Amino acid sequence: MACDNTKVVPQEEDRDEKIINIKKENMMSSTLVLRKTPEFTMEAYDAATGHYTTVSSDDYKGKWHVVCFYPADFTFVCPTELAAMNAKVDEFKKMGVEVLAVSTDTKFSHKRFVETEPLLKDFKLTIGADPKGEVTRAFGVMIEEEGIALRGRFLINPAGICVAQEVQAPSVGRNVNEFLRQVEAWQHAENTGEVCPANWRPGKTTLPVNSEVEKMTGRVGDYVTIEEILS
């Protein structure tokens, strides 16, 4: 029997390497956390003024901001989420956080939606219009077969880095109070170099890893108790 000296030819090696790289790239693109967020320009409806406008990622440079995708206008869970975010808009402003909502509807749909949905009375937010889905795809939250977005919420720091990402299927709305808590925690962490344990709120114990990392290692329970965490 002859020996099998079959070898992978260079073309096959190149092809296999490309496949591996593509897989790695896809794995890396599954989250935007700790990465620069995509640049964008969109038409929008500014509910505070009642006028159409254009929004750009450049508008948010150097600012804390949140880009909040929702599936569609004239749906059921979406107005509850938008109303909840709108109800807290003054608290976001106090923390220096800009809020941009986005869906794949047109700016005309956004205007009509805000004008007719009772929950959106006194609505103040700007809603980006992404009918081609370009921005939605760039943030990785497009449901291609339906042409709508997942419920994707991205908290972005002044350097343009995403520090928190929450993505959900359409059937369940998100918690704006929990999101406010996360914003407070992230701003505290970035301002102090300390880290915030689970359920942290202003006034509760933080973990001073910036100054006591060696003493804390394996001894976090000396600094915070489970009772305090759950309180």
C-alpha positions in Angstrom: 0.0 0.0 0.0 1.4 3.4 -0.9 2.0 5.9 1.8 -0.5 8.8 2.0 1.6 11.9 1.7 -1.3 14.2 1.1 -0.5 17.8 2.3 -2.7 20.8 2.8 -1.9 23.2 -0.1 -1.2 26.8 0.7 -4.5 27.9 -0.7 -6.3 25.6 1.8 -4.2 26.8 4.6 -5.0 30.4 3.7 -8.7 29.5 3.5 -8.7 27.8 6.9 -6.9 30.8 8.5 -9.5 33.2 7.0 -12.3 31.1 8.4 -10.7 31.1 11.9 -10.2 34.9 11.7 -13.8 35.4 10.7 -15.0 33.3 13.6 -12.8 35.3 16.0 -14.1 38.5 14.6 -17.7 37.4 15.0 -17.1 36.4 18.6 -15.5 39.8 19.3 -18.3 41.7 17.7 -21.0 40.1 20.0 -20.5 42.9 22.5 -19.6 46.6 22.3 -18.5 46.7 26.0 -15.0 48.2 26.4 -15.0 49.1 22.7 -15.5 52.4 20.8 -19.1 52.7 19.7 -19.9 53.1 16.0 -20.1 56.6 14.5 -23.5 57.5 13.0 -25.6 60.2 11.5 -29.4 59.9 11.4 -32.5 61.9 10.8 -34.6 62.2 14.0 -37.6 63.7 15.6 -36.9 66.0 18.5 -40.0 65.8 20.7 -38.9 68.6 23.0 -39.2 71.1 20.1 -41.6 69.2 17.9 -39.3 69.5 14.9 -37.4 67.1 12.7 -33.6 67.3 13.1 -30.4 65.4 12.4 -28.4 63.6 15.1 -24.8 62.5 15.0 -22.4 60.6 17.2 -20.4 63.8 17.1 -23.1 65.5 19.1 -22.3 63.3 22.0 -18.5 63.4 22.0 -17.1 64.2 25.5 -20.4 63.4 27.2 -21.9 60.5 29.0 -24.8 59.2 26.9 -27.1 56.3 26.3 -28.2 55.0 22.9 -31.5 53.1 23.5 -32.9 50.9 20.7 -36.5 49.7 20.7 -38.3 47.5 18.2 -41.0 49.8 16.7 -43.4 52.7 17.1 -47.1 51.8 17.6 -46.3 48.6 19.5 -47.1 47.7 23.1 -44.1 47.4 25.4 -42.1 50.1 23.6 -44.2 53.1 24.7 -44.0 51.9 28.3 -40.2 51.9 28.0 -40.0 55.3 26.3 -42.4 56.8 28.9 -40.3 55.5 31.7 -37.1 56.9 30.3 -38.8 60.2 29.6 -40.1 60.3 33.2 -36.5 60.2 34.4 -35.0 62.5 31.9 -34.3 65.3 34.5 -32.4 62.8 36.6 -30.3 61.8 33.6 -29.6 65.5 32.9 -28.5 66.1 36.4 -25.9 63.4 35.9 -24.9 64.9 32.6 -26.2 62.0 30.6 -27.8 62.5 27.1 -30.4 60.1 26.0 -31.1 59.0 22.4 -33.8 56.6 21.5 -33.6 54.8 18.1 -35.8 52.5 16.1 -36.0 51.5 12.4 -39.2 53.7 11.9 -39.0 56.9 10.0 -39.0 60.4 11.6 -42.6 60.9 10.4 -43.7 57.7 12.2 -41.9 58.9 15.3 -43.7 62.3 15.2 -47.1 60.6 14.8 -46.4 58.1 17.5 -45.5 60.7 20.1 -48.5 62.8 19.1 -51.0 60.0 19.4 -49.8 57.7 22.2 -51.2 58.8 25.6 -48.2 57.5 27.5 -46.0 59.8 25.6 -47.7 63.1 26.6 -45.0 65.7 27.4 -42.4 63.5 25.8 -39.0 65.3 25.7 -36.6 62.8 24.1 -35.1 62.7 20.6 -35.8 59.6 18.6 -33.4 58.6 15.8 -34.8 57.3 12.6 -32.9 54.3 11.1 -35.2 52.9 8.4 -32.3 51.3 6.5 -31.1 49.6 9.7 -27.5 50.8 9.3 -27.1 52.1 12.8 -29.0 49.2 14.3 -26.7 46.8 12.6 -23.6 48.7 13.6 -24.6 48.3 17.2 -25.4 44.6 16.7 -29.1 44.6 17.6 -30.8 44.1 14.2 -33.4 41.4 13.8 -32.9 41.0 10.1 -35.9 38.8 9.3 -38.2 41.4 10.9 -36.4 44.6 10.1 -36.6 45.8 13.7 -34.2 46.2 16.6 -33.8 44.2 19.7 -34.1 46.1 23.0 -30.5 47.2 23.1 -29.3 49.8 25.6 -25.7 51.1 25.5 -24.1 53.4 28.2 -21.2 55.3 26.7 -18.6 57.3 28.6 -17.2 60.7 27.5 -14.3 58.9 25.8 -16.8 57.1 23.5 -16.3 53.7 25.1 -19.3 51.5 25.9 -19.2 50.6 29.6 -22.5 48.8 29.9 -24.7 47.0 27.4 -28.1 45.4 27.9 -29.9 43.5 25.1 -33.2 41.8 25.4 -35.8 40.1 23.1 -38.9 42.3 22.4 -41.4 40.8 24.8 -40.1 42.2 28.1 -39.4 45.8 28.9 -36.3 47.1 30.7 -36.0 48.7 34.2 -35.1 52.4 34.0 -34.5 52.6 37.8 -31.9 49.8 37.6 -30.3 51.7 34.6 -30.1 54.9 36.6 -28.4 52.9 39.4 -25.9 51.6 36.9 -25.1 55.1 35.6 -24.5 56.4 39.1 -22.2 53.4 39.8 -20.2 53.8 36.6 -19.7 57.5 37.1 -18.6 56.9 40.7 -16.2 54.2 39.6 -14.6 56.3 36.8 -14.3 59.3 39.1 -12.7 57.5 42.1 -11.0 54.4 40.8 -13.0 52.4 43.3 -15.3 49.6 42.2 -18.9 49.1 43.1 -20.3 45.8 44.5 -23.6 44.3 43.5 -26.7 46.5 44.1 -24.5 49.5 44.9 -26.2 52.8 45.4 -24.7 56.2 46.4 -23.8 56.2 50.1 -23.2 52.5 50.3 -19.8 50.8 50.6 -17.5 50.7 47.7 -14.4 48.6 47.3 -11.1 50.6 47.3 -9.1 48.4 44.9 -7.2 51.5 43.8 -5.5 51.7 47.2 -6.0 48.4 49.0 -6.0 45.7 46.3 -3.5 43.4 48.1 -5.4 43.5 51.4 -8.7 42.9 49.7 -7.7 39.9 47.6 -9.6 37.0 48.9 -11.0 39.1 51.8 -13.8 41.1 50.2 -16.1 40.0 53.0 -14.0 42.1 55.4 -15.2 45.2 53.5 -18.8 44.5 52.7 -21.3 41.9 54.0 -24.0 40.0 52.1 -26.6 41.8 54.3 -25.4 45.2 53.0 -25.3 44.0 49.5 -28.9 42.9 49.6 -30.2 45.8 51.7 
